[in-house]
Amino acid sequence: MNNKVEMLINNIERSIIGKRPVIEKVVCAMLAGGHVLIEDVPGVGKTLLAETLAKSVSGSFGRIQFTPDLMPSDVIGYTVVDINTGKGSYKPGAAMCNFLLADEINRASPKVQSSLLEAMEERQITVDGRTYPLEKPFVVIATQNNVGTAGTQFLPYAQVDRFMVRLSVGYPDHDAQMALLRDRLSENPLDAVEQVLTREELMAMQADVRAVQTGDALLDYITRLTMASREHPNVEVGVSPRGALLLCRMAKARAYLLGRAFAVSEDVQAVFEPVCAHRLIVSAKARLAGVSAGDVVRELLADVPNPDRAAL
């Protein structure tokens, strides 16, 4: 594993105990230039994971608590007009940063949620006809609870599709819970986290990820997987072309994480569910029968032939 990546993961584990597989996927998404949606019950460390990642890398950090009364201008900013000169000046919103924590994103209105669409896809913000580029890198880490739905709104599908991965932190196991109880009653876990990467180092690593090789056989495998999702009888909306592209980028990031200069089918299989499950809309009939997007993803992995390793 790349030394810098290993240092970053170890640093995050200082505050997030016993969740290395989740941390590795979050780091992969960041290295691939993607955004992360963390969905889980309250109290398992979703926000702490996002804050720890942002603290580990130099750069500006913005946090916005999504609430029903939040306005789009709180997220993307607004223009103030000077009554004496008639000239407008831009007042940045929370999104004008390198790392944006969108906490409980499903508690705001769809209008506010959609205000992030341009920023997430094009890395820019348009306010009153003027476009402002975002700082590089720009990563959105959003959290949402899947219980306690009073006052929540479903994310627009267009926004869900812009998240590279959807992850769940999950409850800690026995040893991790014991360590948490021993260590957290007297100190803030963020106090142990250090800055281990500069923005320049992160962007150099992202360039290295883009340079990871993917042969035609692997691209064909990704294409067949995503096309099969669109033709599956239990699926109304399959993986989009954007989803296929993000799947490829995430597989390249995993290969880089493991110290390889080329991606293989095992990389695709390892990241297929967190990249693609949230993009699938299962039919109502299938949902009534108890079929989930995760079930469909696992079925696709089992049914679509794995390319010969030699062909990769």
C-alpha positions in Angstrom: 0.0 0.0 0.0 1.2 3.5 -0.8 2.9 4.9 2.3 0.9 8.2 2.3 -2.3 6.3 1.9 -1.4 4.0 4.8 -0.5 7.0 6.9 -3.9 8.7 6.1 -5.9 5.6 7.0 -4.0 5.0 10.2 -4.6 8.6 11.2 -8.4 8.3 10.6 -8.4 5.1 12.7 -7.3 7.1 15.7 -10.9 8.4 16.0 -12.9 5.8 14.0 -12.1 2.5 15.7 -12.6 -0.9 14.0 -14.0 0.4 10.7 -11.0 0.0 8.4 -13.0 -1.4 5.4 -15.3 1.7 5.5 -12.4 4.1 5.9 -10.6 2.5 2.9 -13.7 3.0 0.7 -14.0 6.7 1.8 -10.3 7.3 1.1 -10.7 5.6 -2.3 -13.6 7.8 -3.2 -11.6 10.9 -2.2 -8.6 9.7 -4.3 -10.9 9.1 -7.2 -12.3 12.7 -6.9 -15.8 11.5 -5.9 -18.3 12.4 -3.2 -19.5 10.2 -0.4 -22.9 9.6 1.1 -22.9 8.0 4.5 -26.2 6.6 5.6 -26.8 4.9 8.9 -28.5 5.2 12.3 -27.6 8.1 14.6 -24.6 7.8 16.8 -22.3 5.5 14.9 -19.8 8.1 13.9 -20.9 9.4 10.4 -20.1 13.0 11.2 -16.9 12.1 13.1 -15.6 10.2 10.1 -16.2 13.1 7.8 -14.6 15.6 10.2 -11.6 13.3 10.7 -11.0 12.9 7.0 -11.1 16.7 6.5 -8.8 17.3 9.4 -6.3 14.8 8.0 -5.8 16.8 4.8 -4.9 20.5 4.7 -7.5 22.7 3.1 -10.6 24.6 4.0 -13.5 22.8 5.7 -17.1 23.8 5.6 -19.9 22.3 7.5 -23.6 23.0 7.1 -26.4 21.4 9.2 -29.3 20.7 6.8 -32.6 21.8 8.4 -36.1 22.4 7.0 -35.6 26.2 7.1 -32.2 26.2 5.3 -32.1 28.3 2.1 -30.1 27.6 -1.1 -28.1 30.8 -0.5 -26.8 29.3 2.8 -25.2 26.6 0.7 -24.0 28.4 -2.5 -23.9 32.0 -1.3 -25.6 35.2 -2.5 -25.0 38.6 -4.1 -25.2 41.8 -2.1 -25.7 45.0 -4.0 -24.1 48.2 -2.7 -26.9 50.9 -2.7 -24.4 53.6 -3.4 -22.5 52.1 -6.3 -25.0 49.7 -7.6 -22.3 47.0 -7.8 -22.9 43.5 -6.5 -20.4 41.5 -4.4 -20.5 37.8 -3.9 -20.8 36.5 -0.4 -19.7 32.8 -0.4 -21.8 30.1 1.1 -20.7 27.0 3.0 -19.9 25.1 -0.3 -16.9 27.4 -1.0 -14.3 25.1 0.5 -12.3 22.0 -0.1 -14.2 19.6 2.1 -17.9 20.2 2.7 -19.7 18.2 5.4 -23.5 18.2 4.5 -24.8 16.9 7.8 -28.3 15.2 7.7 -28.7 16.3 4.1 -32.2 14.7 3.9 -33.6 17.1 6.5 -33.6 20.0 4.0 -36.1 20.7 1.2 -35.4 19.3 -2.3 -34.7 22.8 -3.5 -31.8 23.2 -1.0 -30.6 19.7 -1.7 -30.5 20.5 -5.4 -28.5 23.6 -4.9 -25.4 21.3 -4.6 -25.9 19.7 -8.0 -23.7 22.1 -10.0 -21.1 22.2 -7.4 -20.8 18.4 -7.1 -20.7 17.7 -10.9 -19.0 20.8 -12.4 -17.0 22.1 -9.4 -18.5 25.5 -9.8 -21.3 27.7 -8.4 -23.5 30.0 -10.4 -25.2 32.8 -8.5 -27.2 35.6 -10.2 -25.8 34.7 -13.6 -22.1 34.7 -12.5 -20.0 31.5 -12.2 -17.5 31.0 -9.4 -15.1 28.1 -9.6 -14.6 26.0 -6.5 -11.3 25.3 -4.9 -9.5 22.1 -5.7 -9.9 19.5 -4.5 -13.7 19.7 -3.7 -15.3 16.8 -1.9 -18.8 16.6 -0.5 -19.3 14.2 2.4 -23.0 14.0 3.2 -24.7 12.1 6.0 -28.3 11.0 6.5 -30.2 8.9 9.0 -32.3 6.1 7.7 -34.4 6.1 10.9 -36.4 8.9 12.5 -37.8 10.1 9.2 -40.0 12.9 10.6 -39.1 16.1 8.7 -36.9 14.3 6.1 -37.1 14.5 2.3 -35.8 11.9 -0.2 -32.8 13.1 -2.1 -33.5 13.8 -5.8 -32.3 10.9 -7.9 -30.1 13.3 -9.9 -28.2 14.2 -6.7 -28.0 10.6 -5.5 -26.4 9.7 -8.8 -23.7 12.3 -8.2 -22.4 10.5 -5.1 -19.6 8.1 -6.0 -20.4 5.8 -3.1 -23.0 5.3 -0.5 -21.6 3.7 2.7 -22.8 2.5 6.1 -20.6 2.7 9.1 -22.4 0.1 11.2 -22.2 -0.7 14.9 -18.8 -1.4 16.4 -17.9 -4.9 17.4 -17.2 -5.9 21.0 -13.5 -4.9 21.1 -14.1 -1.6 19.3 -17.0 -0.8 21.7 -14.7 -1.5 24.7 -11.9 0.7 23.3 -14.4 3.4 22.6 -15.7 3.3 26.2 -12.2 3.3 27.6 -10.8 6.2 25.5 -13.7 8.5 24.8 -15.1 9.4 28.2 -12.2 11.7 28.9 -11.0 13.1 25.6 -12.3 14.3 22.2 -11.3 11.7 19.5 -10.5 14.5 17.0 -7.7 15.7 19.3 -5.6 12.7 18.3 -6.0 13.4 14.6 -3.2 15.1 12.8 -2.8 16.7 9.3 -0.9 14.1 7.3 -1.5 15.3 3.7 -1.3 18.6 2.0 -3.7 19.6 -0.7 -0.9 19.4 -3.2 -0.1 15.9 -2.2 -3.7 14.9 -2.4 -4.1 16.3 -5.9 -0.9 14.5 -7.0 -2.3 11.2 -5.7 -5.5 11.9 -7.5 -3.5 12.3 -10.7 -1.7 9.0 -10.0 -5.1 7.3 -9.6 -6.2 8.7 -13.0 -3.1 7.2 -14.5 -3.9 3.6 -13.3 -4.3 1.4 -16.3 -7.6 -0.2 -17.3 -7.6 -2.6 -20.3 -10.4 -3.1 -22.7 -11.3 -6.4 -21.1 -12.0 -4.6 -17.8 -13.9 -1.8 -19.5 -16.0 -4.5 -21.2 -16.7 -6.1 -17.8 -17.8 -2.8 -16.4 -20.0 -2.2 -19.4 -21.6 -5.6 -19.2 -22.3 -5.2 -15.5 -24.0 -1.8 -15.8 -26.0 -2.8 -18.9 -27.2 -5.9 -17.2 -28.5 -3.7 -14.3 -30.6 -1.8 -16.8 -32.1 -5.0 -18.2 -32.7 -6.8 -14.9 -36.4 -7.7 -14.5 -36.6 -6.4 -11.0 -35.1 -3.0 -11.8 -36.9 0.1 -13.1 -33.8 2.4 -13.3 -30.3 0.8 -13.7 -26.8 2.2 -13.4 -26.4 5.4 -15.4 -23.4 6.1 -17.7 -22.1 8.4 -15.0 -22.4 5.5 -12.6 -20.3 3.3 -14.9 -17.6 6.0 -15.1 -17.5 6.4 -11.4 -17.3 2.6 -11.0 -14.2 2.6 -13.2 -12.7 5.5 -11.2 -13.4 3.8 -7.9 -11.8 0.5 -9.1 -8.7 2.4 -10.2 -8.5 4.0 -6.8 -8.7 0.6 -5.1 -5.9 -0.7 -7.3 -3.8 2.4 -6.3 -4.7 1.8 -2.7 -3.3 -1.8 -3.0 -0.1 -0.6 -4.7 -1.0 -1.6 -8.3 -0.6 0.4 -11.5 -3.4 -1.5 -13.1 -7.0 -2.4 -12.2 -8.4 -5.9 -12.3 -11.9 -7.4 -12.1 -11.5 -8.0 -8.3 -11.3 -4.2 -7.9 -14.6 -3.7 -9.7 -16.3 -6.5 -7.7 -15.0 -5.0 -4.4 -16.5 -1.6 -5.1 -19.5 -2.5 -7.2 -22.1 -2.5 -4.4 -21.1 0.8 -2.7 -20.9 2.5 -6.1 -24.0 1.1 -7.8 -26.6 -0.1 -5.2 -27.9 3.4 -4.5 -28.3 4.1 -8.3 -30.7 1.2 -8.7 -34.5 1.8 -8.4 -36.1 -1.6 -7.7 -39.6 -2.1 -9.1 -42.5 -1.9 -6.7 -43.4 -5.5 -7.3 -39.9 -6.6 -6.4 -39.8 -4.5 -3.3 -43.1 -6.1 -2.1 -41.4 -9.5 -2.6 -38.5 -8.3 -0.4 -36.0 -7.8 -3.1 -33.5 -5.0 -2.4 -30.9 -3.2 -4.5 -28.2 -5.1 -2.7 -29.8 -8.4 -3.7 -29.8 -7.3 -7.3 -26.1 -6.1 -7.1 -25.0 -9.5 -5.7 -27.0 -11.3 -8.4 -25.4 -9.3 -11.1 -21.9 -10.1 -9.8 -22.8 -13.8 -9.8 -24.4 -13.8 -13.2 -22.1 -11.6 -15.4 -19.0 -13.7 -16.4 -15.8 -12.6 -14.9 -13.1 -11.8 -17.5 -10.1 -14.0 -17.8 -7.3 -12.5 -15.6 -4.9 -13.0 -18.5 -7.0 -10.8 -20.7 -6.8 -7.9 -18.2 
